Amino acid sequence: MKSHYQVVIIGGGIVGTSILYHLTKFGWKDVLLIERDELTSGSTWHAAGGFHAQNDDPTIASLQGYTIRLYKEIEAESGQNVGMHMTGGVSLATTPERWEMLKAEKSRFQTMNMETHLVTPQEILEMCPIVDLKNVIGGLYDEFEGYMDPHGTTHAYSGAARKHGGKIVLKNRVLEMKQNPDGQWSVMTEQGTIIAQHVVNAAGLWARKVGNMVGVNLPVTPMQHHYLVTKDIPELIALNREIASVTDLEGFTYLQPDRKGVLLGVYERNPRHWKTEGADWEYGMTLLPTDIDRISPELEIGFNRFPVLQNVGIRKWVNGAFTFTPDGNPLVGPVPGLKNYWVACGCMGGFSQGGAIGLTLANWMMHGDPGYDIFGMDIARYGSFASNDFYLKAKTAQFYARRFVISYPNEELPAGRPLKMSPNYDALKDVGALYGVTWGMETPQYFTPGQMDFVEHPTLRRPNAFGFVEAEVVSTREAAGMFESAVYARYEVSGAAAEKWLNYLVASKLPKVGRVKLAPMLKPNGNLMGDLTISRLADDRFWIIASYYLQEWHMRWFNDHLPASGVAIKNLSDNWMGFALSGPCSRELMSRLVDVDMSNASFPFLHCREMDVVSTNALVTRISLTGELGYEINVPVTHQRALYAALMDAGKELGLVNIGNRALDSLRLEKSYGIWNAEFTQGYTPGMSYLRNFIVYDKGDFIGRDAALKEKETGANQTLVTLRVDAIDAEPSPYSPVKHAGKVVGFVTSSAYGHYVKQSLALAYVDNDALNDPFTVDVIGDPRPCVILKEPSYDPKGEKMRM
Ligand SMILES: Cc1cc2nc3c(=O)[nH]c(=O)nc-3n(C[C@H](O)[C@H](O)[C@H](O)COP(=O)(O)OP(=O)(O)OC[C@H]3O[C@@H](n4cnc5c(N)ncnc54)[C@H](O)[C@@H]3O)c2cc1C
């Protein structure tokens, strides 16, 4: 062991060894992996080793595909057998709702380039002759599934990494860490201190403790997980081939072959956490005591689904621990605020995701970018609220218990709520607000005035809340609607160098004083990094409005690019709130609350002004996401409740209503407006959408300019379009494929029923060379005709908001 390394990776599980492999393969050779005990001695050694490519997030799905394809490569490079069994896997549908869901999933997987197959009960029986077909309607089969030998796979990564120059030291616990004034890390280990430029926390079950060493509290906790392995089963001995893996979704169990027996794993509805603070340092390759009583309800279902289990001996019971995050995806990337401290932990599917994490983290460390849109795995998708133990336990328990349970698009799950609330929470609840949650903040989805006992039923189709949303949309178009903008992020940028810095940060021109602009923000590779709204309050003072849930992500980016002096950036998101008010009556309403001339001539579209709104000093901007005349009013949180009362009071006779997220979606789809995480992501470029119109290529240098100029010349491959769908009783969900003659030529980014125009609408990216073809779009797995609208279906000239 030398005294200096470029990179120290802490942890020799499937994740740490994959990172060592990728870094050294891509050219960084001075990399040391430190392992407390032996390789695999965390969760990895006793994993069931199952793998699959399927994931709701298309980028993660494609990266899981990368992980699976990599196994042959590391086996060849290392000479170490990875014990790969590509058995194929089938998920069972035993209810009509599940069957519909599987059909919809199959269709979405086509967008992700994954070919899965709906199979009949008889086909399932051929793949796995020991399954009882009671209630089985069919299944979804994926041939790209199977299981690995955890030990062999980890040693294949490490063996290949060693050949690329990577170093590994075993039996050497990292004890402490500190960052030196020169930015390098002192890593104190049992075998001495190492100086490293970069540190990677891949410490699995101990990741939280290793985070604590540098003052970071990671939202990750171990949980217990059981499986059993049987002795040989006569039916399988007689069979001259391996059976397919089977997941009984309604039964909470998965089964995979294991020699001539099977392995049956359980995702019980009554899960248990284990050592939330991280495993004890002494914890070795030992199993936790089995708790068969606790998992017996699910075991019973499993033993009925696979009746041979009732007559065969159990070779071993395994109760082990592995780590969970609130949404079940890993935590990857640079920790905000800590230079060159990287995490790669919280991984519950190491055999599907280990390669993906190694690839993207290595890209990130070496080139400053993960190379893919991995927001779904990025540590910066969480804020500090997520590391609270009560919240973390509630969310991870919910995730674990619902691992195989259908999640409906209109469902709002209860765990960890309410966490953050606006001062209006109760007032809005009193008038029928039904809340959803964004980054811990409660936010109304819609209102049920006069029907306080209304219950919404989970469904893939149009929900029974349809009528409430319709009423909000119509009132906004004909009178006024008010959306509480608690889920906006607000930043103030000020200082002598603020203009120069922002000009470099965003691709549009900056607004003049008193004006507002939509400003795309790009990465150096030309992909999107934000769709900011910038207001200029003075020569040297700006406000940025962006999405609330992107705060850590955007602040990491801002801070990474901040000059040493001349610019101050303040995150005001939890200190300021407000309302987005829009509709033809909104000017009259505002005029009743301010002592300012609100006429169009005095306060036109895309202008901003600080003014007193009744007793509150507010920043008011003239913009709207609904396409109506509108104002966004921003006030300190302490004034939010009083402002609400004043607005409601003044708006009563003008027909003002409260509106929620769902109405907003309907209204924006009628205007063909995109939003972040749907139409705009770091996976897309501005050339694909109307955001290209906001780029000012000749304004001087800005981040991503070269790439944007190149795209301007070559054009993008896909275009954002609005589809009018001939839908029956449901809109297409995100990532539903758009097809021409059965071939996928695009995919949906978001959809809503346009209540005012009475059309089913979707935004979609479609291949440029297919734009003139007739299309269908899949709705719950079935193709429906659709057409591209040449212009937004409501107020195409945009006259209403400029009135
Ligand atoms: C019962 C069970 C069944 C499972 N089934 C599957 C499955 O079918 N498919 C699947 O994909 N996944 C499965 N998993 C999950 C899988 O095991 C994990 O996703 C994976 O092992 C995580 O790997 P890791 O490298 O992140 O963490 P770990 O394997 O926990 O590795 C972390 C390593 O860091 C080392 N370390 C920690 N702190 C220090 C320190 N201070 N200094 C030095 N070294 C340190 C530890 O000793 C350990 O070796 C299962 C897990 C269990 C327990």
The ligand as an SDF file (V2000), in Angstrom:
LIG
                    3D

 53 58  0  0  0  0  0  0  0  0999 V2000
  -30.5680  -12.0810    1.3670 C   0  0  0  0  0  0  0  0  0  0  0  0
  -30.1910  -11.1790    0.2310 C   0  0  0  0  0  0  0  0  0  0  0  0
  -30.6430  -11.4580   -1.0380 C   0  0  0  0  0  0  0  0  0  0  0  0
  -30.3090  -10.6140   -2.0920 C   0  0  0  0  0  0  0  0  0  0  0  0
  -30.6970  -10.9080   -3.3720 N   0  0  0  0  0  0  0  0  0  0  0  0
  -30.2950  -10.1330   -4.4080 C   0  0  0  0  0  0  0  0  0  0  0  0
  -30.5810  -10.4900   -5.7610 C   0  0  0  0  0  0  0  0  0  0  0  0
  -31.1890  -11.5020   -6.0250 O   0  0  0  0  0  0  0  0  0  0  0  0
  -30.1650   -9.6520   -6.7390 N   0  0  0  0  0  0  0  0  0  0  0  0
  -29.4770   -8.5120   -6.4800 C   0  0  0  0  0  0  0  0  0  0  0  0
  -29.1090   -7.7950   -7.4080 O   0  0  0  0  0  0  0  0  0  0  0  0
  -29.1870   -8.1600   -5.2160 N   0  0  0  0  0  0  0  0  0  0  0  0
  -29.5710   -8.9390   -4.1950 C   0  0  0  0  0  0  0  0  0  0  0  0
  -29.2470   -8.5940   -2.9010 N   0  0  0  0  0  0  0  0  0  0  0  0
  -28.6840   -7.2580   -2.6810 C   0  0  0  0  0  0  0  0  0  0  0  0
  -27.1970   -7.2290   -2.9860 C   0  0  0  0  0  0  0  0  0  0  0  0
  -26.5610   -8.0820   -2.1120 O   0  0  0  0  0  0  0  0  0  0  0  0
  -26.6960   -5.8040   -2.8580 C   0  0  0  0  0  0  0  0  0  0  0  0
  -27.3470   -4.9850   -3.8070 O   0  0  0  0  0  0  0  0  0  0  0  0
  -25.1960   -5.6890   -3.0790 C   0  0  0  0  0  0  0  0  0  0  0  0
  -24.5030   -6.6960   -2.4430 O   0  0  0  0  0  0  0  0  0  0  0  0
  -24.6840   -4.3390   -2.5930 C   0  0  0  0  0  0  0  0  0  0  0  0
  -23.3120   -4.3200   -2.8000 O   0  0  0  0  0  0  0  0  0  0  0  0
  -22.3800   -3.1940   -2.1940 P   0  0  0  0  0  0  0  0  0  0  0  0
  -21.0590   -3.3890   -2.8040 O   0  0  0  0  0  0  0  0  0  0  0  0
  -23.0410   -1.8840   -2.3690 O   0  0  0  0  0  0  0  0  0  0  0  0
  -22.3850   -3.4260   -0.6300 O   0  0  0  0  0  0  0  0  0  0  0  0
  -21.7320   -4.5520    0.3050 P   0  0  0  0  0  0  0  0  0  0  0  0
  -21.8000   -5.8770   -0.3230 O   0  0  0  0  0  0  0  0  0  0  0  0
  -22.3450   -4.3890    1.6280 O   0  0  0  0  0  0  0  0  0  0  0  0
  -20.2040   -4.1620    0.3400 O   0  0  0  0  0  0  0  0  0  0  0  0
  -19.6920   -3.1160    1.1110 C   0  0  0  0  0  0  0  0  0  0  0  0
  -18.2770   -3.4840    1.5030 C   0  0  0  0  0  0  0  0  0  0  0  0
  -17.6750   -2.3690    2.1380 O   0  0  0  0  0  0  0  0  0  0  0  0
  -16.8140   -2.8440    3.1470 C   0  0  0  0  0  0  0  0  0  0  0  0
  -16.6090   -1.7580    4.1180 N   0  0  0  0  0  0  0  0  0  0  0  0
  -17.5770   -1.1100    4.8230 C   0  0  0  0  0  0  0  0  0  0  0  0
  -17.0470   -0.1850    5.6230 N   0  0  0  0  0  0  0  0  0  0  0  0
  -15.7150   -0.2320    5.4250 C   0  0  0  0  0  0  0  0  0  0  0  0
  -14.6220    0.4830    5.9800 C   0  0  0  0  0  0  0  0  0  0  0  0
  -14.8080    1.4310    6.9210 N   0  0  0  0  0  0  0  0  0  0  0  0
  -13.3850    0.1890    5.5440 N   0  0  0  0  0  0  0  0  0  0  0  0
  -13.1890   -0.7650    4.6010 C   0  0  0  0  0  0  0  0  0  0  0  0
  -14.1790   -1.4790    4.0550 N   0  0  0  0  0  0  0  0  0  0  0  0
  -15.4390   -1.2100    4.4500 C   0  0  0  0  0  0  0  0  0  0  0  0
  -17.5800   -4.0090    3.7120 C   0  0  0  0  0  0  0  0  0  0  0  0
  -16.7630   -4.8930    4.4330 O   0  0  0  0  0  0  0  0  0  0  0  0
  -18.2040   -4.6230    2.4740 C   0  0  0  0  0  0  0  0  0  0  0  0
  -17.4300   -5.6590    1.9300 O   0  0  0  0  0  0  0  0  0  0  0  0
  -29.5250   -9.4530   -1.8460 C   0  0  0  0  0  0  0  0  0  0  0  0
  -29.0430   -9.2210   -0.5610 C   0  0  0  0  0  0  0  0  0  0  0  0
  -29.3540  -10.0790    0.4720 C   0  0  0  0  0  0  0  0  0  0  0  0
  -28.7670   -9.8130    1.8160 C   0  0  0  0  0  0  0  0  0  0  0  0
  1  2  1  0
  2  3  1  0
  2 52  2  0
  3  4  2  0
  4  5  1  0
  4 50  1  0
  5  6  2  0
  6  7  1  0
  6 13  1  0
  7  8  2  0
  7  9  1  0
  9 10  1  0
 10 11  2  0
 10 12  1  0
 12 13  2  0
 13 14  1  0
 14 15  1  0
 14 50  1  0
 15 16  1  0
 16 17  1  0
 16 18  1  0
 18 19  1  0
 18 20  1  0
 20 21  1  0
 20 22  1  0
 22 23  1  0
 23 24  1  0
 24 25  2  0
 24 26  1  0
 24 27  1  0
 27 28  1  0
 28 29  2  0
 28 30  1  0
 28 31  1  0
 31 32  1  0
 32 33  1  0
 33 34  1  0
 33 48  1  0
 34 35  1  0
 35 36  1  0
 35 46  1  0
 36 37  1  0
 36 45  1  0
 37 38  2  0
 38 39  1  0
 39 40  1  0
 39 45  2  0
 40 41  1  0
 40 42  2  0
 42 43  1  0
 43 44  2  0
 44 45  1  0
 46 47  1  0
 46 48  1  0
 48 49  1  0
 50 51  2  0
 51 52  1  0
 52 53  1  0
M  END
$$$$
